Amino acid sequence: MRQVLIYTDEDGNWVAECPSLPGCVSQGQTKEEAIINIKEAINLYISALEEDGLPVPEERFDALLV
């Protein structure tokens, strides 16, 4: 499981990013589409690291609403 940040950009598209996997970002026209897309991006990101024999970063973020 990974924490994901999700927000709208200036064009109204939904952006989803996974801070524990640098550069792992996706988007969608709806929030639901962005969530589906980031799940796929996370899986592909981790698969690529494993295929290359690289370590998979641990989930290390904690989110707070202040």
Backbone bond lengths (Angstrom), bond angles and torsions (degrees), N, CA, C in turn:
res aa  C-N    CA-C-N  psi(-1)  N-CA   C-N-CA  omega(-1)  CA-C   N-CA-C  phi
1 M - - - 1.445 - - 1.528 108.66 -
2 R 1.302 115.30 141.19 1.464 122.31 -178.98 1.518 109.70 -130.72
3 Q 1.323 115.20 144.74 1.453 119.29 173.17 1.520 108.60 -79.82
4 V 1.320 114.78 142.71 1.459 121.39 -178.23 1.522 108.34 -131.63
5 L 1.316 115.64 137.26 1.458 121.72 171.61 1.518 107.19 -95.87
6 I 1.319 116.59 136.49 1.459 119.88 -179.91 1.517 108.76 -135.96
7 Y 1.331 115.23 133.91 1.457 121.01 -176.14 1.522 109.11 -159.27
8 T 1.312 116.08 167.22 1.464 119.92 176.42 1.522 109.43 -96.19
9 D 1.325 114.89 145.97 1.458 119.44 176.84 1.527 109.78 -93.38
10 E 1.325 116.12 -176.07 1.469 120.42 -176.22 1.521 113.60 -65.52
11 D 1.332 117.63 -18.10 1.463 121.55 178.69 1.525 112.62 -95.51
12 G 1.343 116.93 -0.08 1.456 120.58 179.67 1.515 114.63 89.14
13 N 1.337 117.62 1.87 1.462 120.71 175.65 1.514 109.31 -79.10
14 W 1.326 116.46 152.78 1.456 121.34 177.02 1.512 109.42 -89.92
15 V 1.311 116.72 131.97 1.462 123.77 179.14 1.522 107.65 -114.37
16 A 1.320 116.24 136.01 1.463 121.70 177.66 1.522 107.62 -128.95
17 E 1.323 115.84 131.31 1.454 119.34 178.14 1.512 110.46 -136.90
18 C 1.317 114.03 149.77 1.460 122.03 -178.37 1.530 108.09 -111.09
19 P 1.339 117.97 100.68 1.470 120.40 -174.29 1.527 114.80 -60.30
20 S 1.324 118.47 -29.22 1.468 119.57 -178.05 1.528 112.38 -77.49
21 L 1.326 117.54 -8.81 1.462 122.73 175.99 1.526 107.61 -121.60
22 P 1.321 118.21 89.73 1.466 121.64 -174.13 1.524 112.99 -51.23
23 G 1.321 115.24 128.32 1.454 121.00 178.95 1.512 114.93 84.58
24 C 1.325 117.37 -0.49 1.465 120.72 179.74 1.529 108.35 -85.63
25 V 1.325 115.07 97.28 1.458 122.82 -175.18 1.520 108.14 -135.62
26 S 1.318 116.38 143.96 1.451 121.53 174.78 1.517 108.48 -144.24
27 Q 1.314 116.25 178.17 1.462 119.64 179.44 1.515 110.04 -154.53
28 G 1.314 115.36 173.59 1.453 121.50 177.45 1.515 109.69 -165.04
29 Q 1.305 115.43 164.39 1.461 119.76 178.25 1.522 111.52 -74.37
30 T 1.335 116.35 -24.70 1.465 121.27 176.27 1.524 108.38 -123.90
31 K 1.318 114.87 163.25 1.466 119.70 178.05 1.526 110.08 -61.16
32 E 1.318 116.47 -42.48 1.462 121.31 -179.01 1.523 111.19 -62.74
33 E 1.322 116.58 -41.17 1.462 120.96 178.97 1.532 110.54 -65.26
34 A 1.332 116.90 -41.18 1.467 120.57 178.53 1.522 110.95 -62.93
35 I 1.329 117.76 -38.41 1.464 121.35 178.95 1.520 110.75 -66.39
36 I 1.314 116.98 -44.14 1.469 120.50 177.13 1.522 109.78 -60.22
37 N 1.329 116.47 -43.72 1.462 121.07 -177.55 1.528 112.45 -67.38
38 I 1.339 118.06 -39.08 1.466 119.15 -179.63 1.526 110.48 -70.98
39 K 1.326 117.98 -33.03 1.467 119.53 175.54 1.525 110.12 -60.71
40 E 1.324 116.18 -44.02 1.465 120.50 178.30 1.529 110.42 -64.89
41 A 1.337 117.16 -42.29 1.457 121.10 -179.80 1.531 111.37 -62.76
42 I 1.334 116.59 -40.95 1.467 120.72 178.26 1.532 110.28 -62.17
43 N 1.320 116.37 -46.80 1.471 120.03 179.69 1.526 111.64 -61.33
44 L 1.327 117.10 -43.09 1.467 120.45 179.37 1.525 111.40 -67.23
45 Y 1.310 116.79 -39.51 1.467 122.00 179.12 1.521 110.11 -60.28
46 I 1.335 116.05 -50.02 1.461 120.70 -178.85 1.528 110.87 -65.46
47 S 1.322 117.50 -41.07 1.469 120.83 177.77 1.529 111.45 -59.92
48 A 1.333 116.52 -42.02 1.461 120.57 179.94 1.526 110.89 -64.31
49 L 1.326 117.09 -41.74 1.468 119.84 177.72 1.522 110.71 -61.63
50 E 1.335 115.79 -45.82 1.465 120.32 -178.87 1.523 111.39 -63.88
51 E 1.331 117.31 -41.15 1.463 120.89 178.98 1.523 111.58 -62.91
52 D 1.327 116.28 -33.32 1.463 120.99 -179.89 1.524 112.71 -87.82
53 G 1.333 116.79 1.70 1.451 120.95 179.64 1.521 113.93 70.79
54 L 1.322 116.30 23.81 1.460 121.09 -179.35 1.523 110.29 -97.33
55 P 1.334 117.14 152.28 1.462 119.41 179.87 1.533 111.55 -69.52
56 V 1.310 115.21 144.74 1.463 121.42 176.30 1.529 107.28 -91.82
57 P 1.334 117.43 120.47 1.464 119.57 -179.53 1.528 111.25 -59.12
58 E 1.325 114.63 142.15 1.449 119.64 176.68 1.525 109.66 -76.74
59 E 1.318 115.20 154.55 1.466 120.30 172.72 1.515 106.24 -70.69
60 R 1.316 117.11 120.40 1.447 120.14 -174.41 1.527 113.21 -132.10
61 F 1.298 116.87 8.71 1.453 120.57 -176.94 1.514 111.91 -98.55
62 D 1.294 115.07 147.36 1.459 122.04 174.62 1.530 105.96 -128.87
63 A 1.295 116.94 129.13 1.451 120.70 -177.29 1.521 110.71 -102.15
64 L 1.311 114.97 138.51 1.455 121.61 176.60 1.524 108.48 -130.73
65 L 1.275 116.65 145.27 1.449 121.71 174.77 1.526 106.95 -104.63
66 V 1.321 116.61 115.37 1.471 119.99 -177.56 1.513 110.95 -123.86
